[in-house]
């Protein structure tokens, strides 16, 4: 049976996926705060001494303590479930983006075959690029980025993750920032590794030169590992493979 793709329907689905991602991100942000339950207490004066009797929003009875424990477990479970669901939706959104790229660049049957062939795995590239700064170094780094993009290939290569110390940012202030952003033209997400914790990047000078650039897979928000004896902080992104 010949495959026929309705691009208008795919675009609508992509829009709805974006709305779902935004809603889940908002919900995760709310759940990431302090649980609703709070502690309070009563100050008493007895025989010239002050005492503090504490209790939770559920009271300090045995039943109240049981409710407090159940609330805490439920809150942790819902938070974990929300995170897992968010990662799954993100993986589906990235897979859909890759599918649309394939359907646009080849006939529908071949695009479908490629999607099926690449559904259960991914290619992983680890890179440590040259320093930039002067024109000679900038040119060397540019050549390395071009080679890396060639190795990773176009969307027909399917799920791919590129990670490493690029010694350069994706920002406009960097001489090769545009080349890093150009990975987006091949279906990659050049911004997946950005950490939003207010501490800047992961290098010793807090520049965001360590990159994680995925294609076709979902990624969680990037987290920082303290550097210890290294000159860079660690960088963690959990990857979710779509099931289709």
LINVENCOR-V299452 format. One record per residue. N is the residue number from 1. PSI is psi in whole degrees, -180 to 180 (* if undefined). OMEGA is omega in degrees with one decimal (NA if undefined). NEAR is the number of other C-alpha atoms within 10 Angstrom. Layout:
n,psi,omega,near
N,PSI,OMEGA,NEAR
N,PSI,OMEGA,NEAR
This chain:
n,psi,omega,near
1,127,-177.3,4
2,135,-178.8,6
3,134,175.9,10
4,121,-174.4,11
5,134,175.4,15
6,102,-175.6,8
7,-34,178.7,12
8,-40,178.6,9
9,-40,177.8,10
10,-41,179.2,15
11,-41,177.5,14
12,-43,178.8,11
13,-39,178.6,14
14,-39,177.1,18
15,-44,179.3,13
16,-37,177.0,13
17,-40,177.8,18
18,-40,177.2,15
19,-41,178.7,12
20,-41,178.6,16
21,-42,179.6,19
22,-43,179.7,13
23,-41,179.4,13
24,-38,177.5,19
25,-40,178.1,15
26,-44,179.2,12
27,-40,178.8,15
28,-36,178.4,18
29,-41,178.7,11
30,-46,-179.0,12
31,-22,179.7,18
32,-7,178.9,12
33,-164,-179.5,8
34,135,177.0,8
35,154,-175.7,12
36,-37,-178.3,10
37,138,-179.7,12
38,158,-179.7,11
39,148,174.3,11
40,-179,-177.5,11
41,-175,-177.2,13
42,131,178.8,9
43,127,-178.2,9
44,148,176.0,11
45,121,-178.3,9
46,121,177.7,7
47,39,177.1,5
48,6,-179.1,7
49,140,175.3,7
50,137,173.8,9
51,151,-179.2,11
52,118,178.6,11
53,113,-175.0,10
54,155,175.1,12
55,168,179.9,16
56,-177,177.5,16
57,-20,-179.6,15
58,4,-178.9,18
59,173,-176.4,16
60,21,174.8,16
61,171,177.9,11
62,-41,178.1,10
63,-42,178.8,11
64,-41,178.1,15
65,-37,176.9,16
66,-41,177.8,13
67,-41,178.8,16
68,-43,179.7,19
69,-44,179.5,13
70,-39,178.5,12
71,-43,-178.9,16
72,-43,179.2,14
73,-42,179.4,12
74,-41,179.6,12
75,-44,179.7,16
76,-41,-179.8,15
77,-43,179.7,12
78,-40,178.9,13
79,-45,178.6,18
80,-42,179.7,14
81,-41,178.2,13
82,-42,178.8,17
83,-44,179.8,19
84,-43,179.3,14
85,-41,178.5,14
86,-42,178.8,23
87,-38,179.8,24
88,-44,178.7,22
89,-39,179.1,20
90,-40,178.9,26
91,-39,177.6,23
92,-38,179.3,22
93,-42,179.0,24
94,-39,177.9,26
95,-40,178.5,25
96,-41,177.9,21
97,-43,178.1,19
98,-41,-179.8,23
99,-44,-179.8,21
100,-41,177.2,19
101,-43,-179.4,18
102,-45,-179.1,22
103,-29,-179.8,19
104,-27,-171.8,13
105,-1,177.7,12
106,174,179.6,12
107,156,-170.9,13
108,-38,-178.2,16
109,-45,179.6,15
110,-37,177.4,15
111,-42,179.5,20
112,-42,179.7,17
113,-41,178.9,10
114,-40,178.1,17
115,-42,179.6,22
116,-35,-177.6,12
117,-25,-174.6,12
118,13,-169.5,17
119,-23,-170.2,17
120,15,-178.3,12
121,-177,177.4,13
122,157,172.7,17
123,141,-178.8,14
124,127,176.9,12
125,132,175.3,15
126,129,-172.6,14
127,146,171.1,15
128,101,-172.9,12
129,163,179.6,18
130,157,172.6,19
131,153,171.3,14
132,-179,-179.7,19
133,-73,177.1,14
134,167,-175.2,9
135,-40,-179.5,10
136,-45,178.7,10
137,-39,178.2,13
138,-41,-179.5,18
139,-40,179.1,16
140,-43,179.3,14
141,-40,178.5,23
142,-41,178.9,20
143,-38,179.0,14
144,-40,177.4,17
145,-40,178.5,21
146,-41,178.8,15
147,-41,-179.8,12
148,-42,178.1,17
149,-38,177.8,17
150,-39,178.7,10
151,-41,-179.4,11
152,-32,173.3,22
153,176,-179.6,15
154,-178,-176.3,17
155,-19,178.5,23
156,-15,177.4,19
157,-9,172.8,18
158,-151,-174.1,25
159,127,-175.9,26
160,143,174.6,22
161,127,175.1,19
162,130,-179.0,19
163,152,175.3,17
164,-176,177.5,16
165,106,-177.9,20
166,-9,-175.2,23
167,35,178.6,20
168,155,-178.7,24
169,170,176.4,23
170,7,-177.1,21
171,162,-178.5,14
172,-17,-179.7,10
173,-12,-177.3,10
174,138,-176.6,16
175,-28,178.9,19
176,19,-179.5,21
177,-40,-179.9,15
178,-36,179.5,14
179,-35,176.7,17
180,-43,178.5,24
181,-28,-179.5,18
182,-15,174.5,18
183,-25,177.7,22
184,-25,178.5,15
185,-17,178.8,12
186,20,175.7,17
187,2,-179.6,27
188,161,172.9,28
189,99,-175.9,22
190,-8,-173.4,21
191,6,-174.6,16
192,-27,-176.2,18
193,4,-178.3,24
194,134,-178.7,23
195,129,-175.5,19
196,62,179.7,12
197,10,176.8,10
198,2,-177.8,6
199,3,-178.4,10
200,-156,-177.9,13
201,-173,-173.9,23
202,-1,177.6,24
203,171,-179.8,18
204,-30,178.6,12
205,10,176.9,11
206,29,173.7,12
207,142,-179.4,15
208,69,-176.4,21
209,-9,174.5,21
210,125,-171.3,23
211,143,167.0,26
212,117,-170.7,25
213,98,-177.7,23
214,162,173.1,27
215,128,174.3,29
216,-2,179.9,30
217,156,176.4,28
218,149,178.5,23
219,142,174.8,25
220,171,174.6,19
221,138,-179.0,14
222,138,179.3,17
223,156,-177.9,16
224,140,167.0,17
225,134,178.8,11
226,143,-168.8,11
227,-26,-177.0,14
228,-120,-179.1,9
229,-2,-179.1,7
230,162,175.4,10
231,-1,176.1,11
232,147,166.2,20
233,156,172.7,19
234,164,-177.3,15
235,124,-176.4,21
236,132,172.7,16
237,121,175.5,17
238,138,-175.4,11
239,135,176.4,17
240,121,176.8,18
241,132,176.0,21
242,157,-176.1,22
243,15,-179.7,10
244,*,NA,11
